[in-house]
Amino acid sequence: MQYDTYTMKTKLTITVDRELVPRAKRLARARGVSLSSIIEGALRELTAPETPTFSERWRGAFEWKDADDPRARALRDKYR
């Protein structure tokens, strides 16, 4: 996930569980990024508008050519 690094940043003070901080720093170091960028990425994901999944976007967009086909019935029953 890459974000524009030229956007205006603002300082934020947060309070988290003391045991979480070293684990989060290790994660950031392992990924080669700052802890701030990990937190910013998580906040971006949490606040992003919900987009439908691939299957949700296409559900109902197609009609069965042969609705009586046993394979079609099996798929229809499986994914209802």
N, C-alpha and C positions, 0 to 999 in steps of 0.2 A: 504494500500500500504506500504510494508516494503522494505527498502533499506539497503544495507550493510553499517553499521556504521563505518567500519574500512577503508573506502576509504580515500584517501588524500583529504583534504578540502582546499579551497582557499577563502580568504576574498573578498567580493564584495560590492561595494558601489553603492546603487541605490537611485534614487529620485522618490518619489511617492506623490500623492495628500495627503495633511496634514490630511484631514478628513478620509482617508482610513486607516491610521496607527492604530488608536484605534480599529476600527472594525476588522482589520486583527489580532490584538493582542487578542481580545476577542475570535475570531474564533479559534486561536491556543490554547488558554487556555482551551476553551470548549472541544477541541479534545485531550487535554493533550499532546501536542507536541510544539515544538518551532516554532516561526515565520519563522526562517530560513528553517526548514524542510517543512513548507507549501510552501514557495517560491521555494525550490528545487524540490518538487513534481510537482508543476505547470510547471516549466521549463522542467522537464523530460517528462511530458505528451506532451507539446508543441513541443518538439524536437524529440520525438519518431518516428520511421519510421511508416508510415501509414500501418495498416494491414486491409485487407478486412473484412467486417462483415460476420457473419455466412451465411446469405442468398447470399451475393456476392460470397463467396467461392463455394457454391453449385449450383448457378444458372446455368441452362443448363446441369447439370450433370445427370439428369434423363429424361427418355422419358415416355410419357403417355402410359399406357397400352391400354386404350380405349379412343382415342382422341375425339370420338363423344359423350362420356358420358356427360350429361348436367352438372354434378357437375364439371367435368374436364374443360369444356368450361367456366363455371362461375369463377372458380379459375384462369384460364389462363387469362380471361378478367380483373379480379380484380387486378392481380399482374403484368400486362404488363407494 
